[in-house]
């Protein structure tokens, strides 16, 4: 039972990671039903926390390269996470539901979901490190505005 709060945090973090992309006026391709495309980052689209920030060409090139390389590594893990959420949703809307079955599904996929969450954080940090002091301030303001609009995760 000591794992329950940890698993809950991992699952909620994985679900909430998609919110900034969903709120973006320029969302990346995703694997959710009806949207098509592959999960993960689209290297031709910048993360929404960079909206309104003027980047020079060198920064854009480096960020695109990060999105390609690290995004590719996350793609398979993100698909695993998507399949886990899909299985959990299918279970939730079936007559076969039980907390034990739901817990088993979440526990089985928790390592992949955790890797995706850490991978997203690592990628965001690598992008943040490429920004100037003023650009970092703007990115933090964008995140604060997002939290204000959609509530704190």
Order of alpha helices (4+ residues) and beta strands (2+ residues): alpha-alpha-alpha-alpha
